[in-house]
Amino acid sequence: MIHCHVSDVQLGQGVTQGQGNVIIVSSQLEVSVLAGANNQNLYREYYELIQSSEAKEAYNYLVGWAASLRSHDFFPGSHGVIKDFRFMRGADWDFAFIPNQKWLLFYFRKPCLNSEKFSKTRVLESFPNATENNAGELTIRVSTLEMAVRLAAYIDS
């Protein structure tokens, strides 16, 4: 939730006024994006989980690349004890990666796998070492800067 003084914002759809302040009501997704964007410590914390210097280079590249995407919002999150980064296209959670000690585990999630560009067949042709998990998502271990660049180029193509 974001609080602003009434004189600082115009009232409109999704905005309510109360006691001299404006409370902007947003969806859960927007709240998650803002929470991730506002917590710079998570970027450092997740980076420090990685012990391999090559995987740290891959992390730095993917975070910088993902933050510049126009097609997706990118932010850190967590699911229980699992710390991840999420790529959201509207309400669709297309991609994610989880930092580990020696690699980043990159996910092609179901929303994007339903598209022709990111169909399981096409992803597996481009990344033969990708594996399918129990949820039907494809995962790729990204342990080097070269692999991170290759993965980003594939998504950007």
KAUR-V964812 format. One record per residue. N is the residue number from 1. RES is the residue in three letters. PHI is phi in whole degrees, 0 to 359 (* if undefined). OMEGA is omega in whole degrees, -180 to 180 (NA if undefined). D_CENTER is the distance of its C-alpha to the mean C-alpha in whole Angstrom. Layout:
n->[N	N]
res->[RES	RES]
phi->[PHI	PHI]
omega->[OMEGA	OMEGA]
d_center->[D_CENTER	D_CENTER]
//
This chain:
n->[1	2	3	4	5	6	7	8	9	10	11	12	13	14	15	16	17	18	19	20	21	22	23	24	25	26	27	28	29	30	31	32	33	34	35	36	37	38	39	40	41	42	43	44	45	46	47	48	49	50	51	52	53	54	55	56	57	58	59	60	61	62	63	64	65	66	67	68	69	70	71	72	73	74	75	76	77	78	79	80	81	82	83	84	85	86	87	88	89	90	91	92	93	94	95	96	97	98	99	100	101	102	103	104	105	106	107	108	109	110	111	112	113	114	115	116	117	118	119	120	121	122	123	124	125	126	127	128	129	130	131	132	133	134	135	136	137	138	139	140	141	142	143	144	145	146	147	148	149	150	151	152	153	154	155	156	157]
res->[MET	ILE	HIS	CYS	HIS	VAL	SER	ASP	VAL	GLN	LEU	GLY	GLN	GLY	VAL	THR	GLN	GLY	GLN	GLY	ASN	VAL	ILE	ILE	VAL	SER	SER	GLN	LEU	GLU	VAL	SER	VAL	LEU	ALA	GLY	ALA	ASN	ASN	GLN	ASN	LEU	TYR	ARG	GLU	TYR	TYR	GLU	LEU	ILE	GLN	SER	SER	GLU	ALA	LYS	GLU	ALA	TYR	ASN	TYR	LEU	VAL	GLY	TRP	ALA	ALA	SER	LEU	ARG	SER	HIS	ASP	PHE	PHE	PRO	GLY	SER	HIS	GLY	VAL	ILE	LYS	ASP	PHE	ARG	PHE	MET	ARG	GLY	ALA	ASP	TRP	ASP	PHE	ALA	PHE	ILE	PRO	ASN	GLN	LYS	TRP	LEU	LEU	PHE	TYR	PHE	ARG	LYS	PRO	CYS	LEU	ASN	SER	GLU	LYS	PHE	SER	LYS	THR	ARG	VAL	LEU	GLU	SER	PHE	PRO	ASN	ALA	THR	GLU	ASN	ASN	ALA	GLY	GLU	LEU	THR	ILE	ARG	VAL	SER	THR	LEU	GLU	MET	ALA	VAL	ARG	LEU	ALA	ALA	TYR	ILE	ASP	SER]
phi->[*	247	251	224	286	305	290	270	213	273	284	201	299	82	240	236	252	200	52	81	242	252	251	274	270	230	288	301	298	298	298	296	299	296	298	294	294	276	255	297	296	296	300	292	300	292	299	290	290	275	255	280	295	293	292	295	297	297	301	302	294	298	296	296	297	295	295	264	293	272	280	221	274	228	198	284	208	207	227	67	273	277	260	217	241	241	248	251	244	65	269	270	264	284	225	200	216	244	285	236	298	245	199	253	264	266	246	263	266	305	305	283	294	279	270	295	301	246	299	305	299	292	297	293	295	279	227	300	275	295	234	262	268	297	273	83	269	260	238	226	277	250	243	223	299	303	292	297	296	298	295	298	298	297	293	288	293]
omega->[-180	178	177	174	-175	-177	-177	-173	175	177	180	-179	178	-178	178	-179	177	174	174	177	175	176	178	-179	-177	179	178	180	180	178	179	179	-180	180	179	-179	-177	-178	-179	180	180	179	180	-180	-179	177	-177	174	-175	179	-179	179	178	179	176	176	178	178	-179	180	-177	179	179	179	-176	-180	-178	-178	173	-174	-175	166	-176	-179	176	178	175	177	-172	180	-178	179	-176	171	-174	176	-177	174	-171	179	-178	179	-172	-174	174	165	-179	176	175	-178	-173	-179	171	178	-176	-177	162	-174	-172	-179	-179	180	177	178	179	-177	-176	178	-180	-180	-178	179	-179	175	-178	-178	-176	179	178	178	178	178	-178	-180	-179	177	175	179	179	174	180	-175	-179	175	179	180	178	179	179	180	179	179	178	-179	-180	-174	NA]
d_center->[21	22	25	27	31	33	34	31	29	31	31	29	27	25	27	30	32	34	36	36	32	29	27	24	23	19	17	15	12	13	14	11	9	13	13	10	11	14	14	14	16	13	12	15	16	13	14	18	17	17	21	21	22	21	17	17	17	15	12	14	13	10	9	12	11	7	9	12	10	13	12	8	7	4	5	6	8	11	13	16	17	13	11	7	4	2	3	6	10	12	12	11	8	8	6	5	7	10	12	16	19	19	16	13	12	10	10	11	11	14	14	13	16	18	18	21	19	16	19	20	23	21	18	21	24	21	20	23	22	19	20	19	19	21	18	19	15	15	14	15	16	15	18	19	18	20	18	14	16	18	14	13	16	16	13	15	18]
//
